[in-house]
Amino acid sequence: MLDVDDWVAKKLTEGAQIESFTKLAPRRLYIGRRSGLPPVVVAVLSENRVEAALLVPLMTEVPQANFVVNIPKDAVIAGDAYAFAAAHGIGIGGFGDLGRALALPDMSTYVHREIAYVERAMRQHSNVVHFERLDNKRYRIHGRKGQHAVVIFLDDYELTADSVRNARDRFPGFEEVVLTNPIGTATGAAQDAVEAMGAKLVDFKLFLGRLNRL
Amino acid sequence: MKNAQELALVAAEAARISVMIPSAQWFAFGSSITDAPMPADVDILVICATHDETMLIRRELDTLSHAFPLHLMLLTEQEEAELRFSTTQPCRPLSSLSRTIELRQ
C-alpha cells in the first residue's frame, strides 16, 4: 500500500507545485515552495472524521504546521476543527485544497471558492441572521423569523442515490440537499432517496428563495 | 500514464471485489485519462445491479480511499441507463487500463 506522506509529496512534486520536501517525521512534511514564498509545514492525516481533538496534538509539534491535509475524499471535517484551525493560524482541507493553498502567502487564509461563494450568499441574504458551519458540507442557518434549517451542500455533477445515502451516513441530519453545481443534475433514484429521508432537494437559486421562510 | 500506480491499486481491488460482485463494471474517468495537468483525484465509476452492491463496493474500497483521494461514482444499472455516463463521458474500462499498466512495467 502507498505511504500517504510519500504520496502527498510525490503528487506535489509531479504537479510542479513545490521545489523540495523533507519528511520531518511521520505525517509531517517540510515543503519548499516556489515563487519566493516561504517554506511551510504540512501535517498529513488520513481520517474519516477530523475533529478539533485530533488537531490538538499538532500544537505541541515544532515547527507548527501551516496546513493540515486530510486525504479521504468523503471525510468529514467537523466545524470545531475549522474553528480550531482558524484560531491557531492553520489551514485545513483535502489534497486539492492543499494544492491551491500552497500558492497563498498565508495558507491559513485558504477558503474553497465554493464555500466562499455559499457563505457570501448567506451573509448577504436579507433574511439570514447568522449561520454556523457544522462541518465541511453542512450549515445550520438561522432566519429573522426565528426558524432555522440544516442544509447540506453537494457539488456533484451527477448526484446519484449512492451519493445521497453516503452523505446521510457521514453527515447525519439535514433538511435540505442543495446542489451547488450550476449544471448539476440528480438521478431519479437520488431524488427518491432524498425524499425518503424526509429532506428536500433544491438547486442554489431555490435554496436562496427558501431561506425567506426561516 | 497519469496516476498509474493508483489505478493499478484500484484494479487490484476491483479484481478482488469482482469475486463478490462479478457483474460490476469498472471504469476510470476524469483527469487520470485525459490531458489535464497532474490530477489529484483518482475518479472511478462502478456500475452495479443494485444499491446494495454500491454500498458493498464503497465499504470494500474504504481502506484504499485512505491512501489517496479516491473519488467514487457508484451507479446502479438503472441510473446508468438514465445518465449514460459511461458512453457520453470519457471513460475507460479499468481492465483495459490494467493491461496498459502491466505492459509498461
Interface residues (C-beta under 8 A of the other chain):
Chain A: M1 L2 V4 W7 K11 E14 G15 A16 S46 I71 P72 K73 D74 G94 F95 G96 G99 E158 T160 A161 D162 R165 N166 T187 G188 A189 A190
Chain B: Q5 E6 L9 P37 M38 A40 D41 H51 T54 M55 R58 T63 L64 S65 H66 A67 F68 P69 L70 H71 L72 M73 L74 L75 T76 Q78 E79 E82 L83 F85
